[in-house]
């Protein structure tokens, strides 16, 4: 079995997250006392941290957070590696709700629908998640009427 020590991986401070590589990988949010707070996966480390759902939570931490990463060139392996690392390290913030009652939801979309969503996001200048929230709000209003 491959042993991974997140404390020995390349890392940047949370404030320097804009210089993360634009490559696929597993990322680790690590506290100043070397506690692994969160583990995630992404196809682009730099883009993921432009709008990470935990960014506000990490900004409000009184301690300095750093982001370490393990580059994984084969993106099909990301879910399996992430799950194994979460199980092994049991990070404090994984599988917990965000402050303010926000719950993260992951949805699988057909490729054609994802393309249309991407086009709509580019045309409107909105993030895909924001568009989906607006569409859901609209659908819920129709149901409530």
N, C-alpha and C positions, 0 to 999 in steps of 0.2 A: 504494500500500500504506500502511496506517495504521501509524504508528510509535508504539510504546508504550515509555515510559521508566519502569520500576517505581520508580525513585528519586524521581520527581516525582509519584507517585500519593499519595492520602491513606494514612496509616499510623498504627499504634499500636505501642507496645512490646509484646513478647510477654507481659509481666505484665499489660498492659491489654487483653488479647484479649477479655475479657467485654464490652467496649463496642463491639466490631465491629458494623456494621449487620446487621440480619436480612434481608439481601437476597442475591439470587444474584450470583455473580461469580467472577472468577479471583483467587487470592491468591498472594502472593509472600512467602516467608520470606527476609529479607535480613540479612546479618551486619553487625556494626559497621563493617567496612571496605567496605561496600556491595557485597559479593558476594551474588548471588542463589543461595541454597542450595536452595530448593524452590519449585515452582510447582504449584498444584492448582486444582480447580474445585469449586464447591458451589452448591446451591440456597439455602443459608442460611449466610452467613459466620460469624455468631455461634455457631450451633449446631455447625457443623463443628469449631470450635476448642474446644468443650467436651470433646471426646474424640478429638482428632486422633491418628492412629497415630504421628506423629512428635513429639508434645508432650514426652514424656520425653527424647527425644534433644535437643530444643531447650533444655529446662530445664537439661540437663547441660552445655551449651556454655559455655565460659568467657567467651565474648563476648556482648554484648547482641544479641538478635535482635529485629527489628521485623517486623511484618506489614503489608504494603501490599496494596491491593486495587483491582481494576478492576470496577466494577459493570456487569453485563451483564443487562439486563432480559429478553432473549429467551433462556431457558434452553436452547433447542435449539441455540444457537450455542456453548455452553460447551465441548463436547468438541473442536470444531474450533479454537477460539481457544486452548484449553489446549495442544493438540498443537503448534500453530504456535509458541507462546511457548516451550514446552519445547525444541523443535527449535532455535529461534533462540538462546536463552540457555544451553542445556545445563547446568541447575543440578546442583550436585554431589550432592545427595541424591535426585534423581529417578532411578528405575530402579535403586536400590540396596536391598539387604536391610537390614532393621532389625536393630539389635543384639540378641543373644540368639536368633538363628535364626528370628525371626518373619518370615513372608512375607505381604504383603498380597495378598488375592485379591478381585477384583471379579466379581460374579455378577449376571447378568440374571435377574430373576424375573418370572413372570406377575403382573399387577396383583393378582389375587385372592390369590395366595400372599403377596405383600407386605403386603396388608391384614391377613391372618391373623397374619402375623409381628408386625406393629405392634400388634395387639390383644393377642397373647401377651406382648409386651414391656411393654405398659402394665399388664396384669394382674399380671405377676410382678415388675415393677420392675427388670427386667434390660434390658441393651442388646441390640439385635437381633444384633449380632456374637457376643455371649456365648451367646445362645440357639442360634445356628447352630453354634458350637463344641461346645456340649453335645450337640446332635443328632448331629454328626459323630462325637464320641467314642463315643456310644452305638452308632451304626452300625458303627464300626470294631470295637467289642467283639463285636458279633454276628458279624462276618466272621472274627475271630481265634479264636472258640470252635470 
